[in-house]
Amino acid sequence: MKTTLSKDIRHSLLVEEGDLQSLYDFVSLKYNEVEAAAKCIDGSKLETKEIREITSFENPSYRKIKSISIHARNDSDERMSLDIWTDRAFISAEFQIESQNDEQALYVSREILNRLAEVKPWYDLLTRVSISYVLYGLWFIWGMWNTVTQLMGLRPPSSVLAKYSTIEVLNFMLLIVIAAFVITYPFNRLQKYLFPKIFFLLGKQKRTMETIVKWRGFVFGGVVFAIVIGVIANAISSWILK
């Protein structure tokens, strides 16, 4: 009986040299033929049977790795493939296993899932929700709350939009959505830079990550400082106005 397993990985991945080497070594113990490949942003492709040739790649920014794949087999009925991408919107990685041994397929699947879970960064949740979605969600909740309270008679109905036609109201809402997108776009870009969903910590990209970490601390330190200053200023103004 042939077993086929396919899994999509949706959480973030921060992949280091040791993680790739360990994963490759595990696959090599289970399969006779193992190959690895890396695609770079300049369109080039690196192929090897030794993962060390990829982990030791210089990996400069102008030619950084955008995807890594591992393919293995024993024969035509015993195959495994794993692909990790940096340019997919919702899927971080995907692997597929084909085997005549159901128990073997399940074991390899669990092991790969566990190893990928080990490289999930602490900020994973921050990569799943963009600032735009948060803003739209808050706007939706605020609008629903206003509507419900008006229907329940807890507050008088708003007369601001009553003098406008339905088309005008829809156009007004469209303008708000466009404005929200324009305003939040730079923050979304900053969010993706500070908290990359997929990052191969190889070669010169190690220095890139060091820069990202410094900027992350600077941004969050600035936010905390601004909050503290605001609290102090509010306390001083309240004391003076007494």
C-alpha positions in Angstrom: 0.0 0.0 0.0 1.4 3.4 -1.0 1.2 6.3 1.4 1.4 9.9 0.2 1.6 12.8 2.7 1.5 16.5 1.8 1.9 19.3 4.3 1.9 23.1 4.1 3.9 25.1 6.6 2.4 28.6 7.4 4.4 29.8 10.4 7.5 31.9 10.1 11.0 30.4 9.6 14.4 31.7 10.7 16.7 29.1 9.1 20.4 28.9 10.2 23.3 26.8 8.9 23.0 24.2 11.6 19.2 23.9 11.1 19.7 23.1 7.4 22.6 20.7 8.1 20.7 18.8 10.7 17.6 18.5 8.5 19.8 17.3 5.5 21.6 14.8 7.7 18.3 13.4 8.9 17.0 13.0 5.4 20.3 11.4 4.3 19.8 8.7 6.9 16.4 7.7 5.5 17.1 8.0 1.8 19.9 6.9 -0.5 19.9 9.8 -2.9 19.6 13.3 -1.6 20.0 16.6 -3.4 19.6 20.2 -2.4 19.0 23.3 -4.5 18.9 27.0 -3.8 17.4 29.7 -6.1 18.7 33.3 -5.9 17.0 36.6 -6.6 19.1 37.2 -9.6 17.6 34.1 -11.3 20.6 31.7 -10.7 20.2 28.3 -9.2 22.6 26.3 -7.1 22.4 22.5 -7.1 24.4 20.1 -5.0 24.5 16.8 -3.2 26.3 18.5 -0.2 24.3 21.0 1.8 27.5 22.5 3.0 28.0 24.0 -0.4 24.8 26.0 0.1 25.3 26.9 3.8 28.8 28.2 2.9 27.5 30.3 0.0 28.5 34.0 0.2 24.8 35.0 -0.1 25.2 38.7 -0.8 22.1 40.9 -0.9 22.2 41.4 -4.7 22.2 37.6 -5.1 20.6 36.4 -1.9 18.9 33.0 -1.7 15.1 33.2 -2.0 14.3 29.5 -1.8 15.8 26.2 -0.7 14.7 22.7 -1.6 15.7 19.2 -0.6 14.7 16.2 -2.7 15.4 12.6 -1.8 14.5 9.1 -2.9 15.3 5.5 -2.4 13.5 4.3 -5.6 10.5 5.4 -7.7 8.0 4.7 -4.8 10.1 6.2 -2.0 10.4 9.9 -2.4 10.5 13.1 -0.3 10.6 16.7 -1.3 10.8 19.9 0.9 10.6 23.4 -0.4 11.1 26.6 1.6 10.2 30.0 -0.1 10.6 33.6 0.9 8.3 34.9 -1.8 5.0 33.1 -1.1 2.2 35.1 0.6 0.7 32.6 2.9 2.8 29.4 2.7 6.4 29.3 4.1 7.2 25.7 3.1 5.8 22.6 1.7 6.8 19.0 1.8 5.6 15.7 0.3 6.4 12.2 1.1 5.6 9.0 -0.9 6.3 5.7 0.6 5.2 2.0 0.6 5.7 2.0 4.3 3.0 3.9 6.1 4.8 4.0 9.5 8.0 5.3 7.8 6.1 8.0 6.0 4.4 9.2 9.3 7.7 9.2 11.2 9.5 11.2 8.5 6.6 13.6 8.3 6.5 14.2 12.1 10.3 14.7 12.3 10.3 17.3 9.5 7.4 19.1 11.1 9.1 19.1 14.5 12.4 20.4 13.0 10.6 23.2 11.2 8.7 24.1 14.3 12.1 24.5 16.1 13.1 27.3 13.8 9.9 29.3 14.2 11.0 32.8 15.5 9.5 34.5 18.6 7.8 37.2 16.5 5.8 34.7 14.3 2.5 36.2 15.3 3.6 39.7 14.1 4.1 38.3 10.6 0.6 36.9 10.3 -1.4 40.1 10.7 -0.5 43.3 8.8 -1.0 46.8 10.3 -3.6 47.5 7.5 -5.7 44.5 8.6 -5.6 45.7 12.2 -6.7 49.2 11.2 -9.5 47.9 9.0 -10.6 45.5 11.8 -10.7 48.4 14.4 -12.7 50.5 11.9 -15.1 47.7 11.3 -15.6 47.0 15.1 -16.1 50.8 15.7 -18.7 51.0 12.9 -20.5 47.9 14.2 -20.5 49.2 17.7 -22.0 52.5 16.6 -24.7 50.7 14.6 -25.7 48.3 17.4 -25.9 51.0 20.0 -28.1 53.1 17.7 -30.4 50.2 17.0 -30.7 49.5 20.7 -31.5 53.1 21.5 -28.5 53.6 23.6 -27.4 56.6 21.6 -29.3 58.8 19.1 -28.9 57.9 15.4 -26.3 59.9 13.5 -27.6 62.5 11.2 -24.2 63.3 9.6 -24.6 60.7 6.8 -28.4 61.1 6.5 -28.0 64.1 4.1 -25.8 62.1 1.7 -27.0 59.6 -0.9 -26.0 55.9 -0.8 -23.5 56.4 -3.7 -21.9 59.4 -1.9 -21.6 57.3 1.3 -20.0 54.4 -0.6 -17.6 56.8 -2.4 -16.7 58.3 1.0 -16.0 54.9 2.4 -13.9 54.0 -0.6 -11.8 57.2 -0.1 -11.3 56.2 3.5 -10.1 52.7 2.5 -7.6 54.2 0.0 -6.4 56.7 2.5 -5.9 54.0 5.1 -3.9 51.9 2.6 -1.7 54.9 1.6 -1.0 55.7 5.3 -0.3 52.2 6.4 1.7 51.0 3.4 5.1 52.3 4.7 4.3 50.8 8.1 3.5 47.5 6.5 6.8 47.6 4.6 8.6 48.4 7.9 6.8 45.5 9.6 8.0 43.1 6.9 11.5 44.4 7.2 11.7 44.2 10.9 9.9 40.9 11.2 10.7 38.8 8.0 8.4 35.8 7.6 11.2 33.7 6.0 14.9 34.4 6.5 17.9 32.3 5.5 20.6 33.3 8.1 23.4 32.3 5.7 26.5 34.1 4.6 26.4 37.9 4.5 22.7 37.8 5.4 23.9 37.3 9.0 25.0 40.9 9.0 21.7 41.9 7.5 19.9 40.3 10.4 22.2 42.1 12.9 21.1 45.4 11.3 17.5 44.4 11.4 17.8 43.5 15.1 19.4 46.9 15.8 16.6 48.7 14.0 14.0 46.6 15.8 15.4 47.7 19.1 15.6 51.4 18.0 11.9 51.4 16.8 10.6 49.7 19.9 12.8 51.8 22.2 11.4 54.9 20.5 7.9 53.8 21.0 8.4 53.0 24.7 10.2 56.3 25.1 7.4 58.2 23.5 4.8 56.5 25.7 6.8 57.3 28.9 7.2 60.9 27.9 3.5 61.1 27.1 2.6 59.7 30.5 5.0 62.1 32.3 3.8 65.1 30.3 0.2 64.2 31.1 1.0 63.8 34.8 2.8 67.2 34.9 0.0 69.0 33.1 -2.6 67.5 35.4 -0.6 68.6 38.5 -0.1 72.2 37.1 -3.8 72.6 36.3 -4.9 71.6 39.8 
